C-alpha cells in the first residue's frame, strides 16, 4: 500500500512540475514587434500607450558612419511625416532625416543625446531617438514599408548606390557590392550631396 502511495505521489509531483515548466515556457516566448520603415530611413514601432517610438534605420547609420552628434526636435514640437525632423553628424558630414510620422514629440532619448554612438550599436533598440504622439497613424502607415518589403527595398538601394559610385572603384567591393561602412568618409562632397538628396529625401 505504501509503495502505491509513494508511486502516486511521485507521479503527481512530476505532472505538476511539467505543468509549471510548460506554463513558464509560454510566458517566456518572445513577442514579435512590428516595425515600419519610411523611405527617408526613419523607422517606428507602436507602443502600448498609443505612442510610437522613432529611430534611424540601419542603412542610414551605416552609410553615415559613427554618429558623433545628433540634434533632436524639442519636447512637444510638432513633426510632420516627410519633413526634416532631426540631424545626425559624422565629422563634417551631416544627414538631415525626415520624420516617418506626424505628431507631437513627447519624449527624447536622453541616452542617445549623451552617447550618440548608440544609434550605430543599437539602431532598433537603445538607439531610438524620440517618442511621438501620432495622429491618423493608420493613414500614415500606408506610406511606409514593413516585413519582407523592407529587405527587398534595401537590396534595391544597394544596387542604386552601386550606380552612383561606378566611377569610384575604391568604394566598390571585389564582389561588386557597395562598401557601405563609413561611406561618408570615402566619397567626394558632390557624391555626398547626391546621396543626401536621392536616398534621404531631405533636400
N, C-alpha and C positions, 0 to 999 in steps of 0.2 A: 504494500500500500504506500509506504514512504517513498519507494522508488518511483511509483507512478506520479505521486505528488511532486517529487523533485523534477521529473521529466516535464510535467505540465507547466511548472513554474519557469523552468529554463526556456521552454518554447514560447511562453508568454513574454518573457524578457526580450527574446530575440525578435519577436514580432513588433514589440514596442520600439526597440532600437531601430529596426528597419523603417518603421513609420516616421520616426523622428528624423532619420537621415534623409528620407525622401522629401519630407517637408522642408528641411533645411536646404536641400539642393534646389528645390523650386524657388525658394526665396532668393537664393544667390544667383539665379540665372540673369545674365545681362539684359538690360533694356535697350533696345535699339532706338537711337535718337535720329530723327530725320533732319538732315541739314540741306539747306538750299544755297545755291551759289549764283551770284549776279554776274552778268558778262563783264562788269567792271572790276571783278575779282574780290568783292566783298562777299562774305557768307553770313548766314543767320540760322539760328535754331530757336524754336519756340520754348518758352519756359512755362512752368505750371501756373504762374501768376498772370499769364496772358501777355507778358512782355516777350521781347526777342533779344537774344544775345548776338552781337555782331562782331565780326573779326575780318582779318585779311587772309585770303586763301594761300595755299602752299606755292602756287605758281608765282604769285606776286613777290612773296618774301624770298623765294629762290632767285628770281631774276634780279631783284634789288641787291641781295647780299645781306650781310649782317646789319640789322637795323640799329643805327646809332641814336636816333632821336625820333620822337613821334609827337604830333600835335593833334589833340583830340578836340571835338566840339565841347562847348560848355554844358554844364548841367542845365536842363530844361530848354536847351536850344532845340529848335526845330530842324530836322534833317529831311531831305527830300530824295526819294528814290531817283537815282541817275544824276544827282547833283553832287559836287565835291563836298565831302564831309570831314575828311582828315588828311593829314600828310605824314609821310614817313621818309626818313633820310638814311642814306649810306654815304658818308663823306659829303661831297658836294652834289651827289645825285639825289634828286627828290622825286617821289611819286605822289601825285595828288589822286586820292582814291574817292570814287563816288559811293554814296550810300546805297546799300542794297534795298533799303526800306524807307518809307516815310513815317515820321512820328516825332516824339519828343525824347530827348536823352534824359534818362532817369538815373543812370549810374555810369561812372567811368572806372576803368580798371586801374586802380592805384598801383598795382604791382608792375604793370606794363610801363607806366609813367616813370617809375623808379628804375626799372630794368627792361628797356625796350627789346633786348635780345630774346625775351620770351616769345616775341612774335615769330622768331626763327625756330626756336626749340620746341614750341608747343602752339602752333598757329590755330589749332582747333580746340585747345584746352586752356591752360592758364594764360595763353597769349591773346585771349579775346580782348576786345577794345572797349566797347560800350554796350550798355543795355538800353533798349528803346521801347517806349510805349507806342505801338504802331496804331494806325487806323486803316481800315479797309485792307487788312492784311491778305485775306483770301484773294482779292483782286490783284494785289501786288505780286503774289507768288506766281501768277501766270507769266511774269517777266523773268522768272528765274529757272534754274536747272536743278535737278536732283537725281539721285540714283545713278544708273548706268550712263545717262545722258551727260553727266558731268565729265566722266572719264573720256567719253568719245569726243567731247568738246576740247578737253585738254590735249588730247592726241592731235587734233586738227591745229591747235595753236602752236604746237612744236613744229609741225610742218610749215606753218606760216612764218615762224621765226627763222627757220632754215632758209626760206626765200629771202628774208631781209638781209641775211649775212652771207649770201653766196659769194660776195666779193671780198669777204674777210675770212680766209681759210682758218686762221688761228682760233676762230670761235666755233669751229666745227669739230666734232669728234671723228675718230677714224672710221667709225661705223656709219657716218653720215648724219648722226643725230646732233642736236644743238647742245652745246655746253652751257647749261643754264646757270651753273654755280658762279656767283659773283659776276654775272654778265655785265652789270653796270660799270665795273672797272675795266672791262675789256673792249668796250665799244667807244666809238667817237661821240662827240657831242651831238652831231646830226643824227647818228643812229639812235642815241638815247631819246632824242626828241621824237623820233618816229615811233619808237617803242611806246612811249608815253601816250602818244596820240592814237595809235592804232590798236593797242592792246588794253588800255586802261580808260578810254572814253572820257578823259578829263580835260582835254584841250579843245 
